[in-house]
Amino acid sequence: MTHAIHHPLRIVLAVALLFAFVAGGCEKEEPAPAPVVNKTMPKEAAKAAEAAQPVAVAVAKPPPVVVYNPVGKRDPFVMFLKVRKKETRPSIGSLPPLQRYELGEFRLVGVIWSPKAARALVEDSEGKGYSVMVGTKIGQSGGVVTRITDKEVVVREEFRDYMGKKVKRDSSLKLQTVGGK
């Protein structure tokens, strides 16, 4: 029973202490005395004040009205960079033999002239020969034969540069002579 009596006593004691701390912290402080101000002006200052012209009061002007004109400016809600789909190339196994190798792996072996069109004989790095004519696709970069002369085959390749622009480049396969010239 005594234990039950001590428990309510502890609660009452805790509440009384809490009230004492809260009430003790609410003490009003008296403000510091205001500094004494001398209300009389010195004679020199009074003469200077009389001589001073009245100051013009600046009138607050409303801010100027600004109208936004979006003509010629980019839309801030449109992405700055364009996302391009990555170009997919077919697997090398599904390509024709002339498009499986880089252009530099071919060498011009000979040129065949006929009444209809000129044909060139090119050889890949494995020694297999192929007959090409103007318009034939050759090389992994999508090159197309554009011109055949008696000493060279000109191939135009189209690719993207580092900025993403399409660039066309002409390359040539030159006929190797017996002396290597």
C-alpha positions in Angstrom: 0.0 0.0 0.0 2.8 2.4 0.8 4.1 1.9 -2.7 0.8 3.1 -4.1 0.9 6.2 -1.9 4.4 7.2 -3.0 3.6 7.0 -6.6 0.9 9.8 -6.6 3.2 11.8 -4.3 6.0 11.7 -6.9 3.6 12.9 -9.6 2.5 15.8 -7.5 6.1 16.7 -6.6 7.1 16.6 -10.3 4.2 18.9 -11.3 5.1 21.3 -8.5 8.8 21.5 -9.6 7.8 22.0 -13.2 5.5 24.8 -12.3 8.2 26.4 -10.2 10.7 26.3 -13.1 8.2 27.7 -15.5 7.0 30.5 -13.2 10.6 31.4 -12.2 11.5 31.9 -15.9 8.8 34.5 -16.5 10.4 37.3 -14.4 10.2 40.7 -16.1 13.4 42.6 -16.6 13.5 46.3 -16.2 14.6 48.1 -19.4 17.9 50.0 -19.2 17.5 53.7 -18.7 17.4 55.7 -22.0 20.4 57.8 -22.7 20.0 61.5 -22.0 19.8 63.6 -25.2 20.7 67.2 -25.2 17.9 69.0 -27.0 19.6 72.3 -27.5 21.6 72.8 -30.6 24.9 74.5 -30.6 24.9 78.0 -32.1 27.1 77.0 -35.1 24.9 74.0 -36.0 21.8 76.2 -35.8 23.3 78.7 -38.2 24.3 75.9 -40.6 20.8 74.5 -40.5 19.2 77.9 -41.3 21.6 78.3 -44.3 20.8 74.9 -45.7 18.3 74.7 -48.5 15.3 72.5 -48.1 16.0 69.1 -49.6 13.8 68.0 -52.5 11.8 64.8 -51.7 12.3 62.0 -54.2 9.1 60.8 -55.6 9.0 57.0 -56.0 8.4 56.1 -59.6 6.6 52.9 -60.5 8.9 50.3 -62.2 8.7 50.3 -66.0 6.4 47.8 -67.7 8.3 45.0 -69.4 6.7 43.0 -72.1 8.4 39.7 -73.0 8.8 39.0 -76.7 9.7 35.3 -77.4 10.4 35.8 -81.1 13.9 34.6 -81.9 14.5 33.0 -78.5 14.5 29.3 -77.8 11.7 27.7 -75.8 13.0 27.0 -72.3 10.8 24.0 -72.0 12.2 22.2 -75.0 15.3 20.0 -74.4 18.6 21.7 -75.4 20.1 18.5 -76.8 18.3 16.3 -79.3 18.4 12.6 -78.5 19.0 10.6 -81.6 18.2 7.0 -82.2 21.4 5.0 -82.4 21.8 3.7 -85.9 21.8 -0.1 -85.9 23.9 -2.0 -88.4 23.2 -5.5 -89.4 25.5 -8.2 -88.2 28.6 -8.8 -90.3 27.4 -12.4 -91.1 24.3 -11.1 -92.8 26.1 -8.6 -95.0 27.2 -9.3 -98.6 30.9 -10.1 -98.8 31.9 -6.7 -100.2 30.5 -5.0 -97.1 32.1 -7.2 -94.5 35.5 -5.6 -94.8 36.9 -2.1 -94.3 37.6 -0.3 -97.5 41.4 -0.3 -96.7 41.4 -4.1 -96.7 40.5 -4.2 -100.5 43.1 -3.8 -103.3 42.4 -3.1 -106.9 43.7 -5.9 -109.1 42.4 -4.8 -112.5 40.0 -2.8 -114.6 37.8 -4.4 -117.3 36.4 -2.1 -120.0 33.3 -3.2 -121.9 31.0 -1.3 -124.3 28.3 -1.0 -121.6 30.3 0.0 -118.5 33.7 -0.3 -116.9 34.2 -3.0 -114.2 36.9 -3.3 -111.7 38.3 -6.4 -110.0 39.0 -6.0 -106.3 40.5 -8.5 -103.9 39.8 -8.7 -100.2 42.4 -9.5 -97.5 41.7 -13.2 -97.8 42.5 -13.2 -101.6 39.0 -13.6 -102.9 38.2 -11.5 -106.0 35.0 -9.5 -106.6 33.8 -7.6 -109.7 32.5 -4.1 -109.0 30.9 -1.4 -111.1 29.6 2.2 -110.5 26.9 2.0 -107.8 28.2 -1.1 -106.1 28.3 -0.9 -102.3 31.7 -1.7 -100.8 33.2 -1.4 -97.3 31.7 -1.4 -93.8 31.1 2.4 -93.8 28.5 2.1 -96.5 30.7 3.2 -99.4 29.5 3.3 -103.0 31.6 3.1 -106.1 31.2 6.4 -107.9 33.9 6.3 -110.6 36.1 3.8 -112.3 39.2 4.9 -114.3 42.0 2.9 -115.8 44.1 3.4 -112.7 41.7 3.7 -109.7 38.3 3.1 -108.3 36.7 6.1 -106.4 34.5 5.2 -103.4 32.3 7.7 -101.6 31.7 7.0 -98.0 29.1 8.7 -95.8 29.6 8.9 -92.0 28.9 11.1 -89.0 31.7 13.3 -87.6 32.3 14.1 -83.9 29.5 16.7 -84.0 27.0 14.3 -85.5 26.8 15.8 -88.9 26.8 13.6 -92.0 30.1 14.0 -93.9 30.9 12.5 -97.3 34.5 11.4 -98.1 35.9 10.1 -101.3 38.5 7.4 -101.0 40.2 5.6 -103.9 41.7 2.2 -104.5 44.7 2.5 -106.8 45.9 -0.1 -109.2 49.2 -1.6 -108.1 51.7 -1.8 -110.9 54.4 -4.4 -111.2 57.2 -2.1 -110.0 55.1 -1.0 -107.0 54.7 2.5 -108.4 
